[in-house]
Amino acid sequence: MPDVDPRDAARTYFDAWRARDFDRLRTVLARDVTFRGPLGAADDVDEAIAGLRGMAEKVMTDIDVKVMAVDGPDVVTWFELHSAVADPIPTVNWSHVEDGLITRIRVTFDPRPLVGPPGV
């Protein structure tokens, strides 16, 4: 099997998510993909798609990818998450890619602009 550039999976992930094309998004996620982030967790492709769909439909208005860095099978993507309720939120996504499929996603950002301060 020829070498697969993990950036291809990451680019498809972000392009499909931005376009809300969840069938295309599914094509780059492993069946047993795991996701961990400040607003949720998923332990398979169906849960991951449901979470990304929820974020796209309820929060996200756009994604502005600033940079992707690759280290072997890992892709770190720095992007701004745009929403109707807050200024763009700096976000980091770390994806692990095996055989062209994303098997693990870790996301970090400050969720306070989306959920409000504690106690509200």
C-alpha positions in Angstrom: 0.0 0.0 0.0 1.4 3.4 -0.9 2.1 5.9 1.8 -0.9 8.0 2.7 -0.4 11.6 3.7 -2.3 12.0 7.0 -3.0 15.7 5.9 -5.4 14.3 3.3 -7.6 12.8 6.0 -7.4 16.0 8.1 -8.3 18.2 5.1 -11.2 16.0 4.2 -12.4 16.1 7.8 -12.4 19.9 8.0 -13.7 20.4 4.5 -16.6 18.0 5.0 -17.4 19.3 8.5 -17.5 22.9 7.2 -19.8 21.8 4.4 -21.9 19.7 6.7 -21.3 16.8 4.4 -21.5 14.0 7.1 -21.4 11.2 4.6 -18.1 12.4 3.3 -16.8 13.1 6.8 -17.6 9.5 7.7 -15.3 8.3 4.9 -12.2 9.4 6.8 -13.2 8.2 10.3 -12.3 4.7 11.5 -15.2 2.7 12.8 -13.7 2.8 16.3 -12.6 6.4 16.2 -12.5 8.1 19.6 -13.1 11.8 20.3 -12.4 13.8 23.4 -13.0 17.5 23.7 -14.3 20.1 26.2 -17.9 19.7 25.1 -18.1 15.9 24.7 -16.7 12.5 24.0 -17.4 9.7 21.5 -16.2 6.1 21.3 -17.2 5.1 17.7 -17.9 6.7 14.3 -21.7 7.0 14.9 -21.1 8.9 18.2 -18.4 11.1 16.6 -20.6 12.0 13.6 -23.5 12.8 16.0 -21.3 15.1 18.0 -19.8 16.9 15.0 -23.3 17.2 13.4 -24.6 18.7 16.7 -21.7 21.2 16.8 -22.2 22.1 13.1 -26.0 22.6 13.5 -26.2 24.3 16.9 -22.9 26.2 17.2 -20.6 26.5 14.2 -21.1 29.0 11.5 -17.6 28.5 9.9 -14.2 27.0 10.4 -11.0 29.0 9.5 -8.1 26.6 9.4 -4.9 28.5 10.1 -2.2 25.8 10.0 -1.7 22.0 9.9 1.4 20.4 11.3 2.3 16.8 10.7 4.4 14.5 12.8 4.3 11.0 11.4 0.7 9.8 11.6 -0.4 12.8 13.7 -1.9 16.0 12.4 -2.3 19.0 14.6 -4.7 21.6 13.2 -5.0 25.1 14.6 -8.2 26.8 13.5 -10.8 29.4 14.5 -14.2 28.1 15.3 -16.8 30.7 14.3 -20.3 30.8 15.9 -23.2 33.2 16.0 -22.8 33.7 19.7 -19.1 34.5 20.2 -16.0 35.9 18.6 -13.9 33.3 16.8 -12.6 30.7 19.2 -9.0 29.5 18.8 -9.1 25.7 18.7 -6.6 22.9 18.3 -7.5 19.5 16.9 -5.0 16.6 17.2 -5.9 13.7 14.8 -4.1 10.4 14.7 -4.4 8.8 11.2 -3.8 5.1 10.4 -4.1 3.7 6.8 -5.8 7.0 5.7 -8.5 6.9 8.5 -8.6 9.1 11.6 -8.6 6.8 14.6 -8.3 9.4 17.4 -9.3 13.0 17.8 -8.4 15.3 20.7 -9.7 18.9 20.7 -9.0 21.7 23.0 -10.4 25.2 23.3 -11.9 27.5 25.9 -15.6 26.7 25.9 -16.7 29.6 28.1 -17.7 31.9 25.2 -20.2 29.2 24.1 -21.5 28.0 27.4 -21.2 31.2 29.5 -19.5 31.6 32.9 -20.1 29.1 35.7 -23.4 29.5 37.5 -25.2 31.2 34.6 
